[in-house]
Amino acid sequence: MKLGEWFGLFILVVALYILWEIRYLLLLVFAAVLVAVALDGVVNFLRRWRISQGMAIGLTLFALLAIIITLVTLIIPPFSKEFEELIKLLPKGFQAVARWLEKLQLQIFGETLFNFATNGDLLRQLQAFANPLLSRGINFFFDTLGGVLSILLILVLSIMFLADPAAYRQGFIRIFPSFYRNRADTILKRCEVNLRAWMLGTLTAMSVVGILSFIGLSLLGVRLYFAHALIAGLFNLIPNIGPTLSLIPPTVIASLDAPWKAIAVVILYFFIQQTDAYFVTPYVMSQHLELPPALTLMAQIFFTTFLGLPGLILALPLMVVSRVWIEEALMKDILDRWR
């Protein structure tokens, strides 16, 4: 290799190292881009009604502000109250589950088989497993997820991107060679379409899961059903893992009343997830946005390994963007033309 090639390789390695060191900041920027893409879709919808660009942006920001105020004033206070009570009841619920499992074990297997579950061992094992998981989840919710400052940063950046998207888009395109800039712009447009399809499907699925959970849990008489339903809707953002985690609190709380109620909660959540998987998501998602389950799970493992819990939350949109660039830039523009 010539001196210039070695110097170029060195610059590439330094650039990759810098990107790795600021990866969490880049995740925040990516989250802001997601919000800006969603808001830009609303702006484009309003433009169809012959509304000016500035007026459409103003109406969109006003709607966003109204949603935030509604969340802060109407939804968050009752959820916070029920969530605090949920934290207090979970240890009692784990005790009820442990006692029920011990009785079930004695009835089926007798006292000798699986003796590790008797004399309170199962309860200690459940608490030892659940307490760190719960504390980490709470710490992540209030700290790692960004807290107030990170949320404000995402909102401010998304508004800045929305105010002049062409300038930021052209700035990103200019990092490519001049002969590839038109092609990069085309790939960005496909990324934008796919991200909007994913966000529409995800928001619809979250709403349906939350509403069905609210109705089902209230009919079953499960305590704190509002908090459980909101958690189920939010956790549905994380496929595979999220729905499983959201099942734990209502099942444990329902076990305080009766074992049959806990079983009914499991059946209810299974029915809701099947409804989402086979009816809601396929109906809402565009045909060009197909996310194979195996690829989804591998993306979650990959981004969680390298980016932590924020990577898990943003795994699907990251996979959507990565898949478009791999298909267009790598496969079509390089591998398909390789002779």
Beta strands, then each sheet from edge to edge (+ up, - down):
end
